[in-house]
Amino acid sequence: MNSNKIEAAYKKTSLFIPNHGQYSDDVAFSSKTKDTQFYFTKTQIISSMLLKNVDGAEDKSLGIALSLGFVNANDSPLITGVEPKDSKINYFIGNDKSRWKSNVPTYDGIKYNGIWTGIDLIMEHSEKGIKLNWIVASGANPKDIRLHYDGANSLFVRNDGKLLITHDHGTIEEDTPVAYQVINGNRIDIPCSYVMHGEYEYGFLLEADYNQSYDLVIDPLLPYASLLGGDGYETGQAISVDNMGCAYVTGRTTSSDFPTTPGAFQTTRAGASEAVFVTKFSEDGSHLIYSTYLSGTNGKGYGNAITVDSAGFAYITGTTDATDFPVTPGAFQQVGGGLNDVFVTKLSQDGSSLVYSTYLSGTAGDYGSAIAVDEGGFAYVGGETISSDFPITSGAFQQTKNANIVGFITKLFTDGSALVYSTYLSGNSTTSVDSLTIDTQGCVYATGQTQSTDFPITSGAFQTTNQGENDIFVTKFSENGSSLVYSTLVGGNGNDKGISICIDDERNAYVTGYTFSSNFPVTSGAAQTVRLGDYDSYVFKLNSDGTNLVYCTLLGGSDGEYGRGLVLTSQNRICVTGETTSTDFPTTPWVGSMPFLGAYMSFITMISEDGSSFIVSTLIGGDTRDVAYGIAKGVDDSIYITGTTTSTDFPATEGAFQTKKIGGSDAYVYRTLFPMFAKASVMIKKL
């Protein structure tokens, strides 16, 4: 490889390179971002950048040099490479062969060991620059971390918690830090802020007590975007996130080379033309912890919903027409009964085996759409069925099927061996359960759509009669599934559907989907009160007894939108995702939204607590078709979405597991932290 190609590869991969004599003796490692060279010594981090003049050429007179020094630190910490790479670098400097260096190793990161007593510093690259993670061992003092900027004109902590570093040619903005501990598998956030110790010196202030028996980490991992697919077609249908920030995705694949992992339950497609997949990503999206097919040999399978419990077991539901879909001994239903059957599967923590797997069906056709799990490990499944003999339990709310297609809700025992309860949900016409969630008492909240004119409604409900072709329903069941706590319709004079539901701590319900109605019940002062296209997405908040809408807003442009999923952030703001075909979809200018590039684009929109404004709204995608189907929230308020893309330029991030589309369409996982959360890492960026 010639020197130009080496340099191009070096710039692209942004690796950390040890000093084997190519630099002065005080430099331990070096690295480079797009426009900044970094040198790492035992006592400081030095960065230099040449800015470009008006002609686009680098200009030495515009150079910036800054150093970040470690105050009262160990003057000789051990600096080591982290995660060695296969790439090697050769240096042939001048004609003095003694200065030539070959096969210099490269690393994804570096670690300062014991920079202060009990405190390590790990550095790695992100799409924004160099990322610093401080690891404070149990018993060590985080107040020992003190940093000093040389070459800056001023340092200032703004009211929003960000650190501003001004220099001769501009200002660097460092996001507010976050600290956390992992205790018994759970992430515990500790409020953290910058504290100034002088004009150019700062550290970190923990704003709450923390457990000094456990390690403390200051700064979380950064967002990522990764593709996931083989040579066929993939769709990411649903996503869930565990306490460590690892994403679990399910969907469907036609690829015989879909990326599976050694030791996974099923590493080869069993013969079905379309199979379920279940994949667990690492927290930073760089690799797969496990990935498996889940299919029979003589039929198709679709993974439609996934959730993960606090111990890391994944629960999946969907639909299969395979007669030999993998089921476990002792499971509730060993044999499928219809043209299409619901399956419910609990996967081991490492993805290597099935804890249980069962059919859930009658003799006609059945479709599993939604799944949730409570703290006791009981799984709740929702969907639709045309089977008159779908398994229904005695004492359940509705034991008679009264339409061709009806919804169902089923609660399974923790080992998948029997049903706690199972009920139909419908009136006299087509009804589907598309999403459900549960509260701490085990009450199910379900949404979907119904054509029924006699859908079961409770006294005092917000809307008691069907207003159009299809209406949304929101139904809350009692803990034992025998009765309704409340049930209401929501809709206008057109075709309306509820696709996703979540609840808050006060048991208010939030729903998104789509509406074709010209008189959809938007509320006064909502962020968008007029439908602009043929159909728009929406978000509404229903009060805890189902009697009134707290707010209801539309969300869309002049063409069409589907709201596919929503989650509630820790600030009681709803984040909704879906897809749009509108070139004028409402985006917020203070977030770097992509331009509308393809026929369809995914979107993420955050809505204020009262529904009156779009706090953040951004498009995601490439040059053809990008659709978001699932959304989840991490413990640090990261937002994760999954879907499918046919775009060759989907914005995957450097270092992600898969950065290029392989087949006709690939699934994707996109993780983001919106700026107002102020929870990104301490960075040295664009110095």
C-alpha positions as CSV (number, residue, x, y, z in Angstrom):
1,M,0.0,0.0,0.0
2,N,1.4,3.4,-0.9
3,S,1.7,6.3,1.5
4,N,-1.3,8.1,0.2
5,K,-3.5,5.1,0.7
6,I,-2.1,4.6,4.2
7,E,-2.9,8.1,5.1
8,A,-6.4,7.9,3.6
9,A,-7.0,4.7,5.6
10,Y,-5.6,6.3,8.7
11,K,-7.8,9.3,8.4
12,K,-10.9,7.2,7.8
13,T,-10.5,4.8,10.7
14,S,-9.2,7.4,13.2
15,L,-7.0,4.9,15.1
16,F,-4.7,5.4,18.1
17,I,-1.1,4.8,17.1
18,P,1.7,4.2,19.7
19,N,5.0,6.1,19.4
20,H,7.7,3.7,18.0
21,G,10.1,6.5,17.4
22,Q,8.2,8.5,14.8
23,Y,7.5,11.3,17.4
24,S,9.4,13.0,20.2
25,D,10.0,10.9,23.3
26,D,7.4,12.5,25.4
27,V,4.5,11.4,23.1
28,A,3.0,8.0,24.0
29,F,0.3,7.8,21.4
30,S,-1.1,10.0,18.5
31,S,-4.3,10.1,16.7
32,K,-6.1,12.2,14.1
33,T,-9.7,13.3,13.4
34,K,-10.8,14.9,10.2
35,D,-8.9,18.1,10.8
36,T,-7.1,17.8,14.2
37,Q,-3.9,16.1,15.2
38,F,-3.7,14.8,18.8
39,Y,-0.7,13.8,20.8
40,F,-1.0,12.0,24.1
41,T,1.7,12.4,26.7
42,K,1.8,11.3,30.3
43,T,0.8,14.7,31.6
44,Q,-1.4,16.3,28.9
45,I,-3.3,15.9,25.7
46,I,-2.1,18.3,22.9
47,S,-4.2,19.1,19.9
48,S,-3.4,21.1,16.9
49,M,-5.5,22.1,13.9
50,L,-4.8,24.2,10.8
51,L,-8.0,26.1,9.7
52,K,-8.7,26.8,6.1
53,N,-8.7,30.2,4.5
54,V,-11.3,31.6,2.2
55,D,-9.7,29.7,-0.7
56,G,-10.1,26.4,1.1
57,A,-6.4,25.9,1.7
58,E,-4.9,25.2,5.1
59,D,-3.3,28.4,6.5
60,K,-0.6,28.3,9.2
61,S,-1.6,31.7,10.4
62,L,-5.0,30.2,11.4
63,G,-3.5,27.4,13.4
64,I,-4.8,26.5,16.8
65,A,-2.9,24.6,19.5
66,L,-4.5,23.7,22.8
67,S,-3.4,21.4,25.6
68,L,-5.4,19.8,28.3
69,G,-3.3,19.1,31.3
70,F,-3.8,16.8,34.3
71,V,-3.5,18.8,37.6
72,N,-1.8,17.2,40.6
73,A,-1.9,13.9,38.8
74,N,0.5,10.9,38.6
75,D,3.4,12.2,36.5
76,S,4.1,8.7,35.0
77,P,0.8,6.8,34.5
78,L,0.9,3.7,32.4
79,I,-0.6,4.4,28.9
80,T,-1.8,1.3,27.0
81,G,-3.7,0.6,23.8
82,V,-7.3,-0.7,24.0
83,E,-8.7,-3.2,21.5
84,P,-5.9,-3.8,19.0
85,K,-6.8,-3.6,15.3
86,D,-5.5,-5.6,12.4
87,S,-4.2,-2.5,10.6
88,K,-0.5,-1.7,10.7
89,I,1.2,1.6,9.9
90,N,4.6,2.1,8.2
91,Y,6.6,5.3,8.5
92,F,9.4,6.0,6.1
93,I,10.7,9.4,7.1
94,G,13.5,10.9,5.0
95,N,16.5,8.9,3.8
96,D,17.7,8.0,7.3
97,K,16.7,4.3,7.6
98,S,17.1,4.5,11.4
99,R,14.0,6.6,11.5
100,W,12.0,4.2,9.4
101,K,9.3,2.3,11.3
102,S,7.3,-0.6,10.0
103,N,4.3,-2.6,11.3
104,V,3.4,-0.1,14.0
105,P,0.3,-1.4,15.7
106,T,-3.0,0.5,15.9
107,Y,-5.8,0.6,18.5
108,D,-9.4,1.6,18.8
109,G,-8.7,3.4,22.1
110,I,-6.1,4.2,24.8
111,K,-6.2,4.0,28.6
112,Y,-4.4,6.1,31.2
113,N,-4.1,3.7,34.1
114,G,-4.0,5.3,37.5
115,I,-3.8,8.9,36.3
116,W,-5.0,9.8,39.8
117,T,-5.2,7.3,42.6
118,G,-8.0,4.8,41.7
119,I,-8.9,6.8,38.6
120,D,-8.4,5.7,35.0
121,L,-9.1,7.5,31.8
122,I,-10.2,5.7,28.6
123,M,-10.2,7.6,25.3
124,E,-11.8,6.6,22.0
125,H,-13.1,8.2,18.8
126,S,-16.6,9.2,18.1
127,E,-18.3,11.0,15.2
128,K,-17.8,14.3,17.2
129,G,-14.1,13.9,18.2
130,I,-12.2,12.3,21.0
131,K,-14.3,10.9,23.8
132,L,-13.1,10.8,27.4
133,N,-14.5,8.3,29.9
134,W,-13.4,8.6,33.5
135,I,-13.5,5.4,35.6
136,V,-13.4,6.1,39.3
137,A,-12.8,2.9,41.3
138,S,-14.7,2.3,44.6
139,G,-13.1,4.3,47.3
140,A,-11.4,6.8,45.0
141,N,-12.3,10.5,45.0
142,P,-13.8,12.0,41.8
143,K,-12.9,15.4,43.0
144,D,-9.3,14.5,42.3
145,I,-10.0,14.9,38.5
146,R,-8.8,18.4,37.7
147,L,-8.0,19.6,34.2
148,H,-6.3,22.7,32.9
149,Y,-6.6,24.2,29.4
150,D,-3.5,26.0,28.0
151,G,-4.0,28.1,24.9
152,A,-7.6,29.0,25.6
153,N,-8.8,32.6,26.1
154,S,-11.5,31.7,28.6
155,L,-13.5,28.9,30.1
156,F,-17.1,29.3,31.1
157,V,-19.9,27.0,32.4
158,R,-23.2,28.1,30.7
159,N,-26.6,28.0,32.4
160,D,-27.5,24.9,30.5
161,G,-24.5,23.1,32.0
162,K,-22.2,23.1,29.0
163,L,-18.6,24.1,29.1
164,L,-17.5,26.8,26.6
165,I,-13.8,27.1,25.7
166,T,-13.0,30.2,23.7
167,H,-9.9,30.6,21.6
168,D,-8.6,33.0,19.0
169,H,-10.7,31.6,16.2
170,G,-13.9,30.6,17.9
171,T,-15.5,28.6,20.7
172,I,-15.6,24.9,21.6
173,E,-18.8,23.6,23.3
174,E,-18.5,20.6,25.6
175,D,-21.8,18.9,26.5
176,T,-22.8,18.5,30.1
177,P,-21.2,15.4,31.7
178,V,-23.1,12.5,33.2
179,A,-22.0,10.0,35.9
180,Y,-23.4,6.6,36.5
181,Q,-22.8,3.4,38.4
182,V,-23.8,-0.2,37.5
183,I,-25.2,-1.9,40.6
184,N,-26.7,-5.4,40.4
185,G,-27.0,-5.1,36.7
186,N,-28.9,-1.8,36.9
187,R,-27.6,1.5,35.7
188,I,-27.9,4.3,38.4
189,D,-27.5,7.8,37.1
190,I,-25.7,10.3,39.3
191,P,-26.3,14.0,38.4
192,C,-23.0,15.6,37.5
193,S,-21.8,19.0,36.4
194,Y,-18.6,20.9,35.7
195,V,-17.1,23.0,38.5
196,M,-14.5,25.7,37.9
197,H,-11.3,25.7,40.0
198,G,-9.8,28.8,38.4
199,E,-9.8,30.8,35.2
200,Y,-8.6,27.8,33.1
201,E,-9.1,24.9,35.4
202,Y,-12.1,22.7,36.0
203,G,-13.3,19.4,37.3
204,F,-16.6,17.5,38.0
205,L,-19.1,18.0,40.8
206,L,-21.4,15.1,41.7
207,E,-24.8,16.6,42.7
208,A,-25.9,13.7,44.7
209,D,-24.5,11.0,47.0
210,Y,-23.5,7.8,45.4
211,N,-22.5,4.3,46.5
212,Q,-18.8,4.5,47.1
213,S,-18.6,0.7,47.2
214,Y,-19.1,0.6,43.4
215,D,-17.1,2.0,40.5
216,L,-18.3,5.4,39.1
217,V,-18.2,6.2,35.4
218,I,-18.3,9.8,34.3
219,D,-19.7,10.2,30.7
220,P,-21.9,7.7,28.9
221,L,-21.3,6.2,25.4
222,L,-22.2,8.1,22.4
223,P,-24.9,7.4,19.8
224,Y,-24.5,5.1,16.9
225,A,-26.3,4.0,13.7
226,S,-25.7,0.5,12.3
227,L,-27.2,-1.5,9.4
228,L,-28.0,-5.2,9.9
229,G,-28.5,-7.5,7.0
230,G,-27.4,-10.0,4.4
231,D,-27.8,-10.5,0.7
232,G,-31.6,-10.6,0.8
233,Y,-34.2,-8.3,2.5
234,E,-34.5,-7.4,6.2
235,T,-36.9,-5.4,8.2
236,G,-36.3,-4.3,11.8
237,Q,-39.8,-4.5,13.2
238,A,-39.3,-3.9,17.0
239,I,-36.6,-2.9,19.5
240,S,-36.1,-3.1,23.2
241,V,-33.2,-1.9,25.4
242,D,-31.7,-3.4,28.6
243,N,-30.3,-1.7,31.7
244,M,-26.8,-1.7,30.2
245,G,-27.9,0.1,27.0
246,C,-27.8,-2.9,24.7
247,A,-30.4,-3.0,22.0
248,Y,-32.4,-6.1,21.1
249,V,-34.0,-6.2,17.7
250,T,-36.4,-8.6,16.0
251,G,-37.8,-8.6,12.5
252,R,-37.7,-10.7,9.4
253,T,-35.0,-11.7,6.9
254,T,-34.8,-13.5,3.6
255,S,-31.0,-13.7,3.7
256,S,-29.2,-17.0,3.9
257,D,-26.1,-15.1,5.1
258,F,-27.8,-12.9,7.8
259,P,-25.2,-12.2,10.4
260,T,-25.5,-14.7,13.2
261,T,-23.0,-15.3,16.0
262,P,-21.2,-18.5,17.0
263,G,-23.1,-20.4,19.7
264,A,-26.4,-18.7,18.9
265,F,-29.6,-20.8,19.1
266,Q,-30.0,-21.1,15.3
267,T,-27.1,-20.0,13.1
268,T,-28.4,-21.0,9.7
269,R,-31.8,-20.4,8.1
270,A,-33.7,-23.6,8.4
271,G,-35.2,-23.5,4.9
272,A,-37.9,-21.0,5.3
273,S,-37.9,-18.2,2.6
274,E,-38.5,-15.6,5.3
275,A,-37.4,-16.1,8.9
276,V,-37.5,-14.4,12.2
277,F,-34.2,-12.9,13.5
278,V,-33.3,-11.8,17.1
279,T,-30.1,-9.7,17.5
280,K,-28.5,-8.1,20.6
281,F,-26.1,-5.3,19.9
282,S,-23.3,-4.1,22.2
283,E,-24.0,-0.8,24.0
284,D,-21.9,1.2,21.5
285,G,-23.3,-0.6,18.4
286,S,-19.8,-1.9,17.4
287,H,-20.6,-5.6,17.5
288,L,-23.2,-8.2,18.1
289,I,-23.4,-9.9,21.4
290,Y,-25.6,-12.5,19.9
291,S,-27.7,-12.9,16.7
292,T,-29.9,-15.9,15.8
293,Y,-32.5,-17.0,13.3
294,L,-35.7,-18.3,14.7
295,S,-37.7,-20.4,12.2
296,G,-39.1,-23.7,11.0
297,T,-38.1,-25.5,7.9
298,N,-41.4,-25.4,6.0
299,G,-42.8,-21.9,6.4
300,K,-42.3,-18.3,6.9
301,G,-41.8,-16.4,10.2
302,Y,-42.2,-12.8,11.2
303,G,-40.8,-11.2,14.4
304,N,-43.2,-8.4,15.2
305,A,-42.6,-7.5,18.8
306,I,-39.8,-7.8,21.4
307,T,-39.3,-6.9,25.0
308,V,-36.5,-7.6,27.5
309,D,-36.7,-8.2,31.2
310,S,-34.4,-6.8,34.0
311,A,-32.3,-10.0,33.8
312,G,-31.7,-9.8,30.1
313,F,-34.1,-12.4,28.8
314,A,-35.7,-11.5,25.5
315,Y,-39.4,-12.2,24.8
316,I,-40.5,-12.3,21.2
317,T,-43.9,-12.7,19.5
318,G,-44.9,-12.8,15.9
319,T,-46.5,-15.0,13.3
320,T,-45.4,-18.2,11.5
321,D,-47.0,-20.7,9.1
322,A,-44.3,-23.3,9.8
323,T,-45.6,-26.5,11.3
324,D,-42.2,-27.2,12.8
325,F,-41.5,-23.8,14.4
326,P,-39.1,-24.4,17.4
327,V,-41.2,-25.1,20.5
328,T,-40.0,-26.4,23.9
329,P,-41.1,-29.5,25.9
330,G,-43.9,-28.6,28.3
331,A,-44.9,-25.4,26.4
332,F,-48.6,-24.5,26.4
333,Q,-49.2,-25.5,22.7
334,Q,-46.8,-27.8,20.9
335,V,-48.5,-27.9,17.5
336,G,-49.7,-25.1,15.3
337,G,-53.3,-25.1,14.3
338,G,-54.0,-22.7,11.5
339,L,-52.8,-21.1,8.3
340,N,-50.9,-18.7,10.4
341,D,-50.1,-19.1,14.1
342,V,-48.9,-16.8,16.8
343,F,-45.7,-17.8,18.5
344,V,-44.3,-16.6,21.9
345,T,-40.6,-17.3,22.6
346,K,-38.4,-16.5,25.6
347,L,-34.7,-16.5,24.7
348,S,-31.8,-17.2,27.1
349,Q,-29.6,-14.3,28.2
350,D,-26.8,-15.3,25.8
351,G,-29.1,-16.2,22.9
352,S,-28.0,-19.8,22.8
353,S,-31.2,-21.5,23.8
354,L,-34.9,-21.2,24.3
355,V,-36.2,-20.9,27.9
356,Y,-39.6,-21.6,26.4
357,S,-41.3,-21.3,23.0
358,T,-45.0,-22.0,22.3
359,Y,-47.6,-21.7,19.6
360,L,-50.7,-19.7,20.6
361,S,-53.4,-20.2,18.0
362,G,-56.6,-21.7,16.9
363,T,-57.4,-23.6,13.6
364,A,-57.7,-20.6,11.3
365,G,-55.3,-17.7,11.2
366,D,-53.7,-15.7,14.0
367,Y,-51.3,-12.8,14.2
368,G,-49.1,-11.7,17.1
369,S,-48.5,-8.0,17.2
370,A,-47.4,-6.9,20.7
371,I,-45.7,-8.2,23.8
372,A,-44.8,-7.0,27.3
373,V,-43.4,-8.6,30.4
374,D,-44.0,-7.7,34.1
375,E,-41.5,-7.8,37.0
376,G,-42.6,-11.4,37.8
377,G,-41.7,-12.7,34.3
378,F,-45.3,-13.1,33.1
379,A,-45.6,-12.3,29.4
380,Y,-48.6,-10.5,27.9
381,V,-49.3,-10.9,24.2
382,G,-51.8,-9.1,21.9
383,G,-52.8,-9.4,18.3
384,E,-55.7,-10.5,16.1
385,T,-57.3,-13.8,15.2
386,I,-59.9,-15.2,12.8
387,S,-60.0,-18.5,14.8
388,S,-63.3,-19.2,16.6
389,D,-61.3,-21.7,18.7
390,F,-58.5,-19.4,19.7
391,P,-57.5,-20.4,23.3
392,I,-59.7,-18.4,25.6
393,T,-59.9,-18.9,29.4
394,S,-62.8,-19.3,31.7
395,G,-63.7,-16.0,33.4
396,A,-62.0,-13.8,30.8
397,F,-63.7,-10.6,29.8
398,Q,-64.9,-11.7,26.4
399,Q,-65.1,-15.4,25.7
400,T,-67.2,-15.3,22.5
401,K,-65.9,-14.3,19.0
402,N,-68.4,-12.0,17.5
403,A,-66.7,-10.9,14.2
404,N,-64.5,-12.4,11.5
405,I,-61.3,-10.7,12.7
406,V,-61.1,-9.9,16.4
407,G,-58.4,-8.7,18.8
408,F,-57.0,-10.9,21.6
409,I,-55.0,-10.4,24.8
410,T,-53.3,-13.3,26.5
411,K,-51.2,-13.6,29.7
412,L,-48.9,-16.5,30.0
413,F,-47.3,-18.2,33.0
414,T,-43.6,-17.5,33.6
415,D,-42.6,-20.9,32.1
416,G,-44.8,-20.6,29.1
417,S,-46.7,-23.8,30.1
418,A,-50.2,-22.4,30.6
419,L,-52.4,-19.3,30.3
420,V,-53.2,-17.1,33.2
421,Y,-56.0,-15.6,31.1
422,S,-56.9,-15.1,27.5
423,T,-59.7,-12.9,26.1
424,Y,-61.1,-11.7,22.8
425,L,-61.6,-8.0,22.3
426,S,-64.0,-6.8,19.7
427,G,-67.5,-5.7,18.7
428,N,-69.4,-6.7,15.7
429,S,-66.8,-6.0,13.1
430,T,-63.0,-6.1,12.4
431,T,-60.8,-5.3,15.4
432,S,-57.0,-5.6,15.8
433,V,-54.8,-5.2,18.9
434,D,-51.7,-3.5,17.7
435,S,-49.9,-2.5,20.8
436,L,-50.1,-3.0,24.6
437,T,-48.3,-2.1,27.8
438,I,-48.8,-2.9,31.4
439,D,-48.7,-0.9,34.7
440,T,-47.1,-1.9,38.0
441,Q,-50.4,-3.6,39.0
442,G,-50.4,-5.8,35.9
443,C,-53.3,-4.0,34.2
444,V,-53.0,-4.2,30.4
445,Y,-53.5,-1.0,28.3
446,A,-54.2,-1.9,24.6
447,T,-54.7,0.1,21.4
448,G,-55.5,-0.7,17.8
449,Q,-58.4,0.0,15.5
450,T,-62.0,-1.2,15.2
451,Q,-64.8,-1.0,12.7
452,S,-67.3,-2.2,15.3
453,T,-70.3,-0.1,16.1
454,D,-70.7,-1.9,19.4
455,F,-67.1,-2.0,20.6
456,P,-67.1,-2.5,24.4
457,I,-67.1,1.0,25.9
458,T,-67.3,2.0,29.6
459,S,-69.5,4.6,31.1
460,G,-68.1,8.1,31.0
461,A,-65.5,7.3,28.3
462,F,-64.1,10.1,26.2
463,Q,-65.8,8.9,23.0
464,T,-68.6,6.3,23.1
465,T,-69.5,5.9,19.4
466,N,-67.6,5.1,16.2
467,Q,-67.2,8.2,14.2
468,G,-65.8,6.9,10.9
469,E,-64.5,3.9,8.9
470,N,-62.2,2.8,11.6
471,D,-61.6,4.3,15.0
472,I,-58.8,4.0,17.5
473,F,-59.6,2.3,20.8
474,V,-57.8,2.5,24.1
475,T,-58.8,-0.2,26.6
476,K,-57.5,-0.8,30.1
477,F,-58.2,-4.3,31.6
478,S,-58.4,-5.3,35.2
479,E,-55.4,-7.2,36.6
480,N,-57.0,-10.6,36.1
481,G,-58.4,-9.8,32.6
482,S,-62.0,-10.4,33.6
483,S,-63.3,-6.8,33.2
484,L,-62.6,-3.4,31.8
485,V,-61.3,-0.5,34.0
486,Y,-62.1,1.8,31.1
487,S,-62.5,1.6,27.3
488,T,-62.9,4.5,24.9
489,L,-62.8,5.2,21.2
490,V,-60.8,8.1,19.7
491,G,-61.3,9.1,16.1
492,G,-62.9,11.2,13.4
493,N,-64.8,10.7,10.2
494,G,-62.1,8.7,8.3
495,N,-59.8,5.8,8.8
496,D,-57.9,6.0,12.1
497,K,-55.5,3.6,13.8
498,G,-53.6,3.2,17.0
499,I,-50.3,1.6,16.5
500,S,-48.3,2.2,19.7
501,I,-49.1,2.9,23.3
502,C,-47.2,3.8,26.5
503,I,-48.1,5.1,29.9
504,D,-46.6,7.4,32.5
505,D,-46.3,7.1,36.3
506,E,-49.8,8.6,36.8
507,R,-51.2,6.0,34.3
508,N,-52.0,8.5,31.6
509,A,-51.9,6.7,28.2
510,Y,-50.1,8.0,25.1
511,V,-50.9,6.7,21.7
512,T,-49.6,7.3,18.1
513,G,-50.7,6.0,14.8
514,Y,-52.3,7.6,11.7
515,T,-55.5,9.4,10.8
516,F,-57.3,10.1,7.6
517,S,-60.0,12.1,9.4
518,S,-60.6,15.8,8.7
519,N,-62.1,16.2,12.2
520,F,-59.7,14.2,14.3
521,P,-60.1,15.4,17.9
522,V,-57.1,17.7,18.2
523,T,-57.0,19.9,21.3
524,S,-56.7,23.7,21.5
525,G,-53.1,24.9,21.7
526,A,-51.7,21.7,20.3
527,A,-48.5,21.8,18.3
528,Q,-50.3,21.1,15.0
529,T,-54.1,21.3,14.8
530,V,-54.7,21.0,11.0
531,R,-54.2,17.9,8.9
532,L,-51.9,18.9,6.0
533,G,-51.7,15.8,3.9
534,D,-54.0,12.9,3.0
535,Y,-53.1,11.3,6.3
536,D,-51.0,12.5,9.3
537,S,-49.5,10.9,12.3
538,Y,-50.7,12.0,15.7
539,V,-49.9,11.8,19.4
540,F,-52.6,12.1,22.1
541,K,-52.5,11.8,25.8
542,L,-55.5,10.2,27.5
543,N,-56.1,10.9,31.2
544,S,-55.9,8.1,33.7
545,D,-59.6,7.2,33.8
546,G,-60.1,7.4,30.0
547,T,-62.6,10.2,30.2
548,N,-60.7,13.0,28.4
549,L,-57.8,13.9,26.2
550,V,-55.1,15.9,28.0
551,Y,-53.8,16.9,24.6
552,C,-54.0,15.7,21.0
553,T,-51.7,16.9,18.2
554,L,-51.3,16.0,14.6
555,L,-47.8,15.6,13.1
556,G,-47.2,15.8,9.4
557,G,-46.6,17.6,6.2
558,S,-48.5,17.9,2.9
559,D,-48.2,14.2,1.9
560,G,-48.5,11.4,4.4
561,E,-47.2,10.1,7.7
562,Y,-47.5,7.0,9.9
563,G,-46.6,7.2,13.6
564,R,-45.2,3.7,14.3
565,G,-43.9,3.9,17.9
566,L,-43.5,6.2,20.9
567,V,-41.8,6.3,24.2
568,L,-41.9,8.6,27.2
569,T,-38.6,10.3,28.3
570,S,-37.7,11.0,31.9
571,Q,-38.8,14.6,31.4
572,N,-42.4,13.4,30.5
573,R,-41.8,14.3,26.8
574,I,-43.0,11.9,24.2
575,C,-40.6,10.8,21.4
576,V,-42.4,9.4,18.4
577,T,-41.0,7.7,15.3
578,G,-42.4,6.6,12.0
579,E,-42.1,7.5,8.3
580,T,-43.0,10.4,6.1
581,T,-43.4,11.0,2.4
582,S,-43.7,14.8,3.0
583,T,-40.9,17.1,1.8
584,D,-42.2,19.7,4.2
585,F,-42.4,17.4,7.3
586,P,-42.0,19.7,10.3
587,T,-38.4,19.7,11.4
588,T,-36.7,21.9,14.0
589,P,-33.8,24.0,12.7
590,W,-31.7,23.8,15.8
591,V,-31.1,20.1,15.3
592,G,-29.1,19.1,12.2
593,S,-31.9,17.3,10.4
594,M,-31.2,15.7,7.1
595,P,-32.8,17.1,4.0
596,F,-35.7,15.1,2.5
597,L,-33.8,12.7,0.2
598,G,-35.8,9.7,-0.7
599,A,-39.4,8.6,-1.3
600,Y,-39.8,7.8,2.4
601,M,-37.8,9.0,5.4
602,S,-37.9,8.0,9.0
603,F,-38.5,10.7,11.6
604,I,-38.0,11.2,15.3
605,T,-40.0,14.0,17.0
606,M,-40.0,15.0,20.6
607,I,-43.2,16.7,21.9
608,S,-43.4,19.0,24.9
609,E,-45.0,17.8,28.1
610,D,-48.3,19.7,27.3
611,G,-48.3,18.8,23.6
612,S,-48.0,22.4,22.5
613,S,-44.7,22.2,20.6
614,F,-42.3,20.0,18.8
615,I,-39.1,20.4,20.9
616,V,-37.0,18.4,18.4
617,S,-38.0,16.9,15.1
618,T,-35.5,15.4,12.7
619,L,-35.5,13.2,9.6
620,I,-33.3,10.1,9.2
621,G,-32.5,8.3,6.0
622,G,-30.9,8.2,2.6
623,D,-31.7,8.5,-1.0
624,T,-34.5,6.0,-1.5
625,R,-36.7,4.5,1.2
626,D,-36.3,4.5,5.0
627,V,-39.1,3.4,7.4
628,A,-39.0,3.3,11.2
629,Y,-41.1,0.6,12.9
630,G,-39.9,0.4,16.5
631,I,-38.6,2.7,19.2
632,A,-37.2,2.2,22.7
633,K,-35.6,4.4,25.4
634,G,-32.3,3.7,27.2
635,V,-31.5,4.4,30.8
636,D,-29.7,7.5,29.8
637,D,-32.7,8.8,27.7
638,S,-31.0,7.7,24.5
639,I,-33.6,7.0,21.9
640,Y,-33.2,3.9,19.8
641,I,-35.2,3.2,16.6
642,T,-35.2,0.3,14.2
643,G,-36.7,-0.1,10.7
644,T,-35.7,-0.9,7.2
645,T,-33.8,0.9,4.5
646,T,-33.1,0.5,0.8
647,S,-30.8,3.6,0.8
648,T,-27.1,3.1,-0.2
649,D,-26.2,6.2,1.8
650,F,-28.0,5.5,5.0
651,P,-26.1,7.5,7.7
652,A,-24.3,4.6,9.5
653,T,-21.6,5.8,11.9
654,E,-18.0,4.9,11.7
655,G,-17.2,2.0,14.0
656,A,-20.7,0.6,13.9
657,F,-21.2,-3.1,13.3
658,Q,-22.3,-2.7,9.7
659,T,-21.8,0.5,7.8
660,K,-22.9,-0.5,4.2
661,K,-26.1,-1.9,2.9
662,I,-25.6,-5.4,1.6
663,G,-28.9,-6.7,0.3
664,G,-32.0,-5.3,-1.4
665,S,-33.0,-3.8,2.0
666,D,-31.4,-3.9,5.4
667,A,-32.6,-3.5,8.9
668,Y,-31.1,-0.6,10.9
669,V,-30.6,0.5,14.5
670,Y,-30.2,4.2,15.1
671,R,-29.4,5.5,18.6
672,T,-29.5,9.2,19.3
673,L,-29.2,11.6,22.3
674,F,-31.0,14.9,21.7
675,P,-29.0,18.0,22.7
676,M,-31.4,19.2,25.3
677,F,-30.7,16.2,27.4
678,A,-27.2,17.4,27.8
679,K,-25.9,13.9,28.4
680,A,-23.1,13.4,25.9
681,S,-19.5,12.8,26.8
682,V,-16.9,15.3,27.7
683,M,-15.2,15.9,24.4
684,I,-12.2,17.5,22.9
685,K,-13.6,18.4,19.5
686,K,-12.5,20.7,16.6
687,L,-9.6,22.1,18.5
